[in-house]
Structures are given as C-alpha cells and as structure tokens.
Amino acid sequence: MFIWPVKLPGPDGHKNEWHTSAHMIASQSVTRWVRMWSNRKLGAYEHQIAEANNPDPTFPDLSYSEIIKIAFKDNPLIKSHNHELMKRLRGE
C-alpha cells in the first residue's frame, strides 16, 4: 500500500493533462491492476490494464488517518494533520 497524491484542478479550474490522465488511471486502479507510464509527446500518462487473471486489488480496512500514520511513521517533521504536506495530500 502507498499514498499516491494525484493532483486535482487548481482553484481556477485549470486542468493539466498529466493530472487528468493520472486521476483517470488512479480511478481504474481501484478495481483493476494497471501499469502506467509517461508519454512526453502526448503530454500525459498512458496505461495498460493487466491481462493476467490476477485477483482484484484489495485495500486494508483502515481510516485515512491510520494510513497516514503508517506512511509517515518515521518522519519526525510531520507531527499533526495540519502540516502543510498533509493539507496538500488532502487537496486543501
């Protein structure tokens, strides 16, 4: 398990193709195994859905706070949910 900070459109609503394609791929990865790579000529990410008959991805039954604690347990700089990085991960 890992945290993937997929960027959302800015306050002005501007969409970036890198962010849009990453968001679409992240959405698909919830129920399917995917492989993603950058395509500089296209200016976005591309992906391929796994052809193997793998079991569906499973996610632990943890809250967002519990996942954050696991992800950043060894980082003494992040001591609260109000840390700037935490706000960015939440899209604030």
C-alpha positions as CSV (number, residue, x, y, z in Angstrom):
1,M,0.0,0.0,0.0
2,F,1.2,3.5,-0.7
3,I,-0.2,7.0,-1.0
4,W,-0.4,8.5,-4.5
5,P,-1.0,12.2,-4.4
6,V,-3.0,12.7,-7.6
7,K,-3.3,16.4,-8.3
8,L,-6.7,17.9,-8.8
9,P,-7.6,21.0,-10.9
10,G,-6.4,24.3,-9.3
11,P,-8.7,26.8,-7.7
12,D,-9.2,28.4,-11.1
13,G,-10.4,25.1,-12.5
14,H,-7.4,24.8,-14.9
15,K,-6.9,21.1,-15.9
16,N,-3.5,19.7,-16.7
17,E,-3.4,16.6,-19.0
18,W,-0.8,15.0,-16.7
19,H,-3.1,15.4,-13.7
20,T,-6.2,14.5,-15.6
21,S,-4.7,11.3,-17.0
22,A,-3.3,10.3,-13.6
23,H,-6.6,10.8,-12.0
24,M,-8.4,8.6,-14.5
25,I,-5.7,5.9,-14.1
26,A,-5.9,6.1,-10.3
27,S,-9.7,5.6,-10.5
28,Q,-9.3,2.5,-12.7
29,S,-6.6,1.1,-10.4
30,V,-9.1,0.7,-7.6
31,T,-10.7,-2.3,-9.3
32,R,-8.0,-3.4,-11.7
33,W,-4.3,-3.9,-11.9
34,V,-2.8,-1.2,-14.2
35,R,0.6,-0.2,-15.4
36,M,1.3,3.5,-16.0
37,W,4.0,5.4,-17.9
38,S,4.6,8.9,-19.0
39,N,4.3,9.9,-22.7
40,R,6.1,13.2,-23.2
41,K,4.9,13.6,-26.8
42,L,1.3,13.1,-25.7
43,G,1.8,15.3,-22.6
44,A,0.0,12.8,-20.4
45,Y,0.2,9.4,-18.8
46,E,-0.7,6.3,-20.6
47,H,-1.7,3.0,-19.1
48,Q,-2.4,-0.7,-19.8
49,I,-4.8,-2.9,-17.8
50,A,-3.2,-6.2,-16.8
51,E,-4.2,-9.1,-19.0
52,A,-3.3,-11.7,-16.4
53,N,-6.1,-13.1,-14.4
54,N,-4.9,-11.6,-11.1
55,P,-7.2,-11.2,-8.1
56,D,-8.8,-7.8,-7.8
57,P,-6.8,-5.3,-5.8
58,T,-7.7,-5.3,-2.1
59,F,-7.3,-2.5,0.4
60,P,-7.0,-2.7,4.1
61,D,-9.9,-1.6,6.2
62,L,-8.1,1.5,7.6
63,S,-9.1,5.1,8.0
64,Y,-7.2,7.8,6.1
65,S,-5.6,8.9,9.5
66,E,-4.4,5.3,10.1
67,I,-2.9,5.1,6.6
68,I,-1.1,8.4,7.1
69,K,0.3,7.3,10.4
70,I,1.7,4.1,8.7
71,A,3.0,6.1,5.7
72,F,4.8,8.8,7.7
73,K,5.7,6.9,11.0
74,D,9.5,7.6,10.6
75,N,9.2,11.2,9.6
76,P,9.6,13.4,12.7
77,L,8.7,16.5,10.7
78,I,5.1,15.6,10.3
79,K,3.5,15.8,13.7
80,S,-0.1,16.8,13.0
81,H,-2.8,16.7,10.4
82,N,-2.3,20.5,10.0
83,H,1.2,20.1,8.5
84,E,1.5,21.7,5.0
85,L,2.2,18.3,3.3
86,M,-0.9,16.8,4.9
87,K,-3.0,19.7,3.7
88,R,-1.7,19.2,0.2
89,L,-2.4,15.4,0.3
90,R,-6.0,16.3,1.3
91,G,-6.2,18.8,-1.6
92,E,-6.6,21.8,0.7
